[in-house]
Amino acid sequence: MAVKMRLRREGKKKQPFYRVVVADVRSPRDGRYVEDLGYYQPLHDPSTISIDGERALYWLRNGVQPTDAVLNLLRIMGIWEEFKPGDVGKDRTQKHAIQVAERDARDRRVADAEAEVARARAAAAADEAAAGAAAAEAAADEAAAGAAAADEAAAAQAHEENVQPDPGPTEDTGAVDEGTGEVTQP
């Protein structure tokens, strides 16, 4: 019986999900299989690969040939390197690790940038509140100064109205005739 290690498609329309299986070459793609070794989810970011390494090595050592897609997955997981040391082929484990590290670093930078923007907005709001308080205080000082100036002007005017020149002695000296300007005695 010829056996291959291949992918078995599952999932919904336009949302594939693959199982890594060992199956007879004569069975259909999504048909009967001998053993399920793991899964591959290509639509996740990053794509998710989970393969039982011990069982995969068992089948590889017993002569099972992987398809090209499964061979790539085995290389990414590092299982192929355990099976054939020195046969790096298209070893993508390092590339995959670098991509994951770059994605994590990018996510951290985005989170840091968002935190910085939030801090800047908070600082701007605090500055605006402080400026508003300073403007209110300046307006209050100006109003107080204006009120003090108005009080001083009112006090000066009241002082001028209350203070009259000293007419001298209060004796009745007579009245001044307006027509002639002569002083008449009482």
Phi and psi in degrees as GROMACS dihedral restraints (atoms count N, CA, C in turn):
[ dihedral_restraints ]
;  ai    aj    ak    al  type     phi  dphi    fc
    3     4     5     6     1   -87.7    20    10
    4     5     6     7     1   128.0    20    10
    6     7     8     9     1  -123.8    20    10
    7     8     9    10     1   141.7    20    10
    9    10    11    12     1  -130.1    20    10
   10    11    12    13     1   154.3    20    10
   12    13    14    15     1   -99.4    20    10
   13    14    15    16     1   118.0    20    10
   15    16    17    18     1  -145.7    20    10
   16    17    18    19     1   178.0    20    10
   18    19    20    21     1   -95.8    20    10
   19    20    21    22     1   141.6    20    10
   21    22    23    24     1  -118.2    20    10
   22    23    24    25     1   118.9    20    10
   24    25    26    27     1   -78.9    20    10
   25    26    27    28     1   134.4    20    10
   27    28    29    30     1  -136.2    20    10
   28    29    30    31     1  -178.5    20    10
   30    31    32    33     1   100.2    20    10
   31    32    33    34     1  -176.6    20    10
   33    34    35    36     1   -93.4    20    10
   34    35    36    37     1   177.0    20    10
   36    37    38    39     1   -61.2    20    10
   37    38    39    40     1   128.8    20    10
   39    40    41    42     1    64.5    20    10
   40    41    42    43     1    14.4    20    10
   42    43    44    45     1  -136.6    20    10
   43    44    45    46     1    71.8    20    10
   45    46    47    48     1   -72.1    20    10
   46    47    48    49     1   150.5    20    10
   48    49    50    51     1  -144.3    20    10
   49    50    51    52     1   126.9    20    10
   51    52    53    54     1  -114.4    20    10
   52    53    54    55     1   143.4    20    10
   54    55    56    57     1  -105.3    20    10
   55    56    57    58     1   136.7    20    10
   57    58    59    60     1   -89.9    20    10
   58    59    60    61     1   116.6    20    10
   60    61    62    63     1  -129.8    20    10
   61    62    63    64     1   160.0    20    10
   63    64    65    66     1  -104.8    20    10
   64    65    66    67     1   120.6    20    10
   66    67    68    69     1  -140.7    20    10
   67    68    69    70     1   156.9    20    10
   69    70    71    72     1   -66.2    20    10
   70    71    72    73     1   140.3    20    10
   72    73    74    75     1   -65.5    20    10
   73    74    75    76     1   -22.3    20    10
   75    76    77    78     1   -83.3    20    10
   76    77    78    79     1   -16.4    20    10
   78    79    80    81     1   -78.3    20    10
   79    80    81    82     1   150.4    20    10
   81    82    83    84     1   -64.4    20    10
   82    83    84    85     1   166.3    20    10
   84    85    86    87     1   -54.6    20    10
   85    86    87    88     1   -47.9    20    10
   87    88    89    90     1  -102.8    20    10
   88    89    90    91     1    20.2    20    10
   90    91    92    93     1   -90.6    20    10
   91    92    93    94     1  -147.2    20    10
   93    94    95    96     1   -66.8    20    10
   94    95    96    97     1   144.5    20    10
   96    97    98    99     1  -138.7    20    10
   97    98    99   100     1   163.5    20    10
   99   100   101   102     1   -86.1    20    10
  100   101   102   103     1   -48.3    20    10
  102   103   104   105     1  -149.7    20    10
  103   104   105   106     1   142.6    20    10
  105   106   107   108     1   -94.6    20    10
  106   107   108   109     1   122.0    20    10
  108   109   110   111     1  -100.3    20    10
  109   110   111   112     1   -20.8    20    10
  111   112   113   114     1   166.8    20    10
  112   113   114   115     1  -158.9    20    10
  114   115   116   117     1  -145.7    20    10
  115   116   117   118     1   166.8    20    10
  117   118   119   120     1  -142.7    20    10
  118   119   120   121     1   123.5    20    10
  120   121   122   123     1  -116.6    20    10
  121   122   123   124     1    97.5    20    10
  123   124   125   126     1   -74.1    20    10
  124   125   126   127     1   -19.6    20    10
  126   127   128   129     1   -85.7    20    10
  127   128   129   130     1   -12.1    20    10
  129   130   131   132     1   -70.4    20    10
  130   131   132   133     1   155.2    20    10
  132   133   134   135     1  -119.1    20    10
  133   134   135   136     1   102.6    20    10
  135   136   137   138     1   -76.5    20    10
  136   137   138   139     1   162.5    20    10
  138   139   140   141     1   -61.6    20    10
  139   140   141   142     1   144.8    20    10
  141   142   143   144     1  -100.5    20    10
  142   143   144   145     1   128.7    20    10
  144   145   146   147     1  -128.3    20    10
  145   146   147   148     1   127.7    20    10
  147   148   149   150     1  -139.0    20    10
  148   149   150   151     1   112.9    20    10
  150   151   152   153     1  -131.6    20    10
  151   152   153   154     1   133.8    20    10
  153   154   155   156     1   -71.0    20    10
  154   155   156   157     1   106.9    20    10
  156   157   158   159     1   -64.3    20    10
  157   158   159   160     1   -41.0    20    10
  159   160   161   162     1   -63.5    20    10
  160   161   162   163     1   -46.2    20    10
  162   163   164   165     1   -69.1    20    10
  163   164   165   166     1   -36.6    20    10
  165   166   167   168     1   -64.0    20    10
  166   167   168   169     1   -43.3    20    10
  168   169   170   171     1   -63.5    20    10
  169   170   171   172     1   -38.6    20    10
  171   172   173   174     1   -57.8    20    10
  172   173   174   175     1   -50.1    20    10
  174   175   176   177     1   -66.9    20    10
  175   176   177   178     1   -39.0    20    10
  177   178   179   180     1   -63.5    20    10
  178   179   180   181     1   -39.9    20    10
  180   181   182   183     1   -69.6    20    10
  181   182   183   184     1   -21.9    20    10
  183   184   185   186     1   -93.9    20    10
  184   185   186   187     1    12.3    20    10
  186   187   188   189     1    96.0    20    10
  187   188   189   190     1     8.0    20    10
  189   190   191   192     1   -74.1    20    10
  190   191   192   193     1   132.3    20    10
  192   193   194   195     1   -97.1    20    10
  193   194   195   196     1   127.7    20    10
  195   196   197   198     1   -82.4    20    10
  196   197   198   199     1   150.2    20    10
  198   199   200   201     1   -72.6    20    10
  199   200   201   202     1   170.9    20    10
  201   202   203   204     1   -60.9    20    10
  202   203   204   205     1   -42.6    20    10
  204   205   206   207     1   -63.6    20    10
  205   206   207   208     1   -44.0    20    10
  207   208   209   210     1   -68.1    20    10
  208   209   210   211     1   -37.1    20    10
  210   211   212   213     1   -59.8    20    10
  211   212   213   214     1   -42.2    20    10
  213   214   215   216     1   -62.1    20    10
  214   215   216   217     1   -41.9    20    10
  216   217   218   219     1   -64.5    20    10
  217   218   219   220     1   -40.8    20    10
  219   220   221   222     1   -64.0    20    10
  220   221   222   223     1   -37.1    20    10
  222   223   224   225     1   -66.9    20    10
  223   224   225   226     1   -41.8    20    10
  225   226   227   228     1   -61.6    20    10
  226   227   228   229     1   -41.6    20    10
  228   229   230   231     1   -76.3    20    10
  229   230   231   232     1   -15.0    20    10
  231   232   233   234     1    87.6    20    10
  232   233   234   235     1     4.1    20    10
  234   235   236   237     1   -73.0    20    10
  235   236   237   238     1   -37.5    20    10
  237   238   239   240     1   -64.2    20    10
  238   239   240   241     1   -36.5    20    10
  240   241   242   243     1   -65.5    20    10
  241   242   243   244     1   -34.7    20    10
  243   244   245   246     1   -68.6    20    10
  244   245   246   247     1   -36.4    20    10
  246   247   248   249     1   -73.0    20    10
  247   248   249   250     1   -45.8    20    10
  249   250   251   252     1  -125.8    20    10
  250   251   252   253     1    85.2    20    10
  252   253   254   255     1   -62.8    20    10
  253   254   255   256     1   139.1    20    10
  255   256   257   258     1    88.1    20    10
  256   257   258   259     1   -13.8    20    10
  258   259   260   261     1   -96.0    20    10
  259   260   261   262     1    79.9    20    10
  261   262   263   264     1   -74.7    20    10
  262   263   264   265     1   -30.9    20    10
  264   265   266   267     1    49.6    20    10
  265   266   267   268     1  -124.6    20    10
  267   268   269   270     1  -103.1    20    10
  268   269   270   271     1    64.8    20    10
  270   271   272   273     1   -68.1    20    10
  271   272   273   274     1   117.3    20    10
  273   274   275   276     1  -110.2    20    10
  274   275   276   277     1    10.8    20    10
  276   277   278   279     1   -62.6    20    10
  277   278   279   280     1   -45.5    20    10
  279   280   281   282     1   -67.0    20    10
  280   281   282   283     1   -42.5    20    10
  282   283   284   285     1   -61.0    20    10
  283   284   285   286     1   -42.8    20    10
  285   286   287   288     1   -63.8    20    10
  286   287   288   289     1   -44.2    20    10
  288   289   290   291     1   -63.3    20    10
  289   290   291   292     1   -39.6    20    10
  291   292   293   294     1   -65.3    20    10
  292   293   294   295     1   -42.1    20    10
  294   295   296   297     1   -62.9    20    10
  295   296   297   298     1   -41.8    20    10
  297   298   299   300     1   -64.7    20    10
  298   299   300   301     1   -43.1    20    10
  300   301   302   303     1   -63.8    20    10
  301   302   303   304     1   -41.9    20    10
  303   304   305   306     1   -64.2    20    10
  304   305   306   307     1   -40.3    20    10
  306   307   308   309     1   -64.8    20    10
  307   308   309   310     1   -41.9    20    10
  309   310   311   312     1   -64.3    20    10
  310   311   312   313     1   -42.3    20    10
  312   313   314   315     1   -63.5    20    10
  313   314   315   316     1   -41.2    20    10
  315   316   317   318     1   -63.6    20    10
  316   317   318   319     1   -42.1    20    10
  318   319   320   321     1   -63.5    20    10
  319   320   321   322     1   -39.7    20    10
  321   322   323   324     1   -64.8    20    10
  322   323   324   325     1   -40.8    20    10
  324   325   326   327     1   -63.9    20    10
  325   326   327   328     1   -40.2    20    10
  327   328   329   330     1   -64.5    20    10
  328   329   330   331     1   -43.5    20    10
  330   331   332   333     1   -63.6    20    10
  331   332   333   334     1   -41.5    20    10
  333   334   335   336     1   -63.9    20    10
  334   335   336   337     1   -41.5    20    10
  336   337   338   339     1   -64.1    20    10
  337   338   339   340     1   -41.3    20    10
  339   340   341   342     1   -64.7    20    10
  340   341   342   343     1   -39.1    20    10
  342   343   344   345     1   -65.6    20    10
  343   344   345   346     1   -40.0    20    10
  345   346   347   348     1   -63.9    20    10
  346   347   348   349     1   -41.4    20    10
  348   349   350   351     1   -62.9    20    10
  349   350   351   352     1   -42.2    20    10
  351   352   353   354     1   -63.2    20    10
  352   353   354   355     1   -42.0    20    10
  354   355   356   357     1   -64.3    20    10
  355   356   357   358     1   -40.5    20    10
  357   358   359   360     1   -65.0    20    10
  358   359   360   361     1   -40.0    20    10
  360   361   362   363     1   -65.1    20    10
  361   362   363   364     1   -40.7    20    10
  363   364   365   366     1   -64.7    20    10
  364   365   366   367     1   -41.9    20    10
  366   367   368   369     1   -65.7    20    10
  367   368   369   370     1   -39.9    20    10
  369   370   371   372     1   -64.0    20    10
  370   371   372   373     1   -40.9    20    10
  372   373   374   375     1   -64.5    20    10
  373   374   375   376     1   -40.5    20    10
  375   376   377   378     1   -66.2    20    10
  376   377   378   379     1   -41.8    20    10
  378   379   380   381     1   -62.7    20    10
  379   380   381   382     1   -41.7    20    10
  381   382   383   384     1   -64.4    20    10
  382   383   384   385     1   -41.0    20    10
  384   385   386   387     1   -65.4    20    10
  385   386   387   388     1   -40.9    20    10
  387   388   389   390     1   -65.5    20    10
  388   389   390   391     1   -41.0    20    10
  390   391   392   393     1   -64.9    20    10
  391   392   393   394     1   -40.5    20    10
  393   394   395   396     1   -63.2    20    10
  394   395   396   397     1   -40.7    20    10
  396   397   398   399     1   -66.4    20    10
  397   398   399   400     1   -40.9    20    10
  399   400   401   402     1   -65.8    20    10
  400   401   402   403     1   -40.7    20    10
  402   403   404   405     1   -64.8    20    10
  403   404   405   406     1   -41.3    20    10
  405   406   407   408     1   -64.0    20    10
  406   407   408   409     1   -40.6    20    10
  408   409   410   411     1   -65.7    20    10
  409   410   411   412     1   -41.3    20    10
  411   412   413   414     1   -64.8    20    10
  412   413   414   415     1   -41.1    20    10
  414   415   416   417     1   -64.5    20    10
  415   416   417   418     1   -39.5    20    10
  417   418   419   420     1   -65.7    20    10
  418   419   420   421     1   -41.6    20    10
  420   421   422   423     1   -63.0    20    10
  421   422   423   424     1   -42.4    20    10
  423   424   425   426     1   -64.1    20    10
  424   425   426   427     1   -42.8    20    10
  426   427   428   429     1   -64.6    20    10
  427   428   429   430     1   -40.2    20    10
  429   430   431   432     1   -65.8    20    10
  430   431   432   433     1   -41.3    20    10
  432   433   434   435     1   -65.2    20    10
  433   434   435   436     1   -41.8    20    10
  435   436   437   438     1   -63.3    20    10
  436   437   438   439     1   -41.1    20    10
  438   439   440   441     1   -65.7    20    10
  439   440   441   442     1   -39.5    20    10
  441   442   443   444     1   -65.5    20    10
  442   443   444   445     1   -41.7    20    10
  444   445   446   447     1   -64.6    20    10
  445   446   447   448     1   -40.7    20    10
  447   448   449   450     1   -65.3    20    10
  448   449   450   451     1   -39.7    20    10
  450   451   452   453     1   -63.1    20    10
  451   452   453   454     1   -42.1    20    10
  453   454   455   456     1   -64.6    20    10
  454   455   456   457     1   -42.5    20    10
  456   457   458   459     1   -64.6    20    10
  457   458   459   460     1   -42.5    20    10
  459   460   461   462     1   -64.4    20    10
  460   461   462   463     1   -39.6    20    10
  462   463   464   465     1   -66.4    20    10
  463   464   465   466     1   -39.8    20    10
  465   466   467   468     1   -65.9    20    10
  466   467   468   469     1   -42.0    20    10
  468   469   470   471     1   -66.3    20    10
  469   470   471   472     1   -42.6    20    10
  471   472   473   474     1   -64.1    20    10
  472   473   474   475     1   -36.2    20    10
  474   475   476   477     1   -66.6    20    10
  475   476   477   478     1   -42.2    20    10
  477   478   479   480     1   -65.6    20    10
  478   479   480   481     1   -37.5    20    10
  480   481   482   483     1   -71.4    20    10
  481   482   483   484     1   -35.8    20    10
  483   484   485   486     1   -78.7    20    10
  484   485   486   487     1   -29.5    20    10
  486   487   488   489     1   -93.1    20    10
  487   488   489   490     1   120.7    20    10
  489   490   491   492     1  -118.5    20    10
  490   491   492   493     1   154.3    20    10
  492   493   494   495     1   -63.5    20    10
  493   494   495   496     1   144.8    20    10
  495   496   497   498     1   -68.6    20    10
  496   497   498   499     1   116.8    20    10
  498   499   500   501     1   -74.5    20    10
  499   500   501   502     1    -4.5    20    10
  501   502   503   504     1    96.4    20    10
  502   503   504   505     1  -153.4    20    10
  504   505   506   507     1   -64.9    20    10
  505   506   507   508     1   153.4    20    10
  507   508   509   510     1   -93.7    20    10
  508   509   510   511     1    20.1    20    10
  510   511   512   513     1   -70.8    20    10
  511   512   513   514     1   151.2    20    10
  513   514   515   516     1   -87.3    20    10
  514   515   516   517     1   103.3    20    10
  516   517   518   519     1   -91.8    20    10
  517   518   519   520     1   -10.9    20    10
  519   520   521   522     1   122.9    20    10
  520   521   522   523     1  -177.3    20    10
  522   523   524   525     1  -113.4    20    10
  523   524   525   526     1   153.8    20    10
  525   526   527   528     1   -97.6    20    10
  526   527   528   529     1   126.3    20    10
  528   529   530   531     1   -76.9    20    10
  529   530   531   532     1   124.4    20    10
  531   532   533   534     1   -70.5    20    10
  532   533   534   535     1   -34.2    20    10
  534   535   536   537     1   -70.8    20    10
  535   536   537   538     1   -45.4    20    10
  537   538   539   540     1  -102.8    20    10
  538   539   540   541     1   -22.5    20    10
  540   541   542   543     1    80.3    20    10
  541   542   543   544     1    14.5    20    10
  543   544   545   546     1   -89.8    20    10
  544   545   546   547     1   148.4    20    10
  546   547   548   549     1   -91.4    20    10
  547   548   549   550     1   128.4    20    10
  549   550   551   552     1  -104.4    20    10
  550   551   552   553     1   144.7    20    10
  552   553   554   555     1   -90.7    20    10
  553   554   555   556     1   151.2    20    10
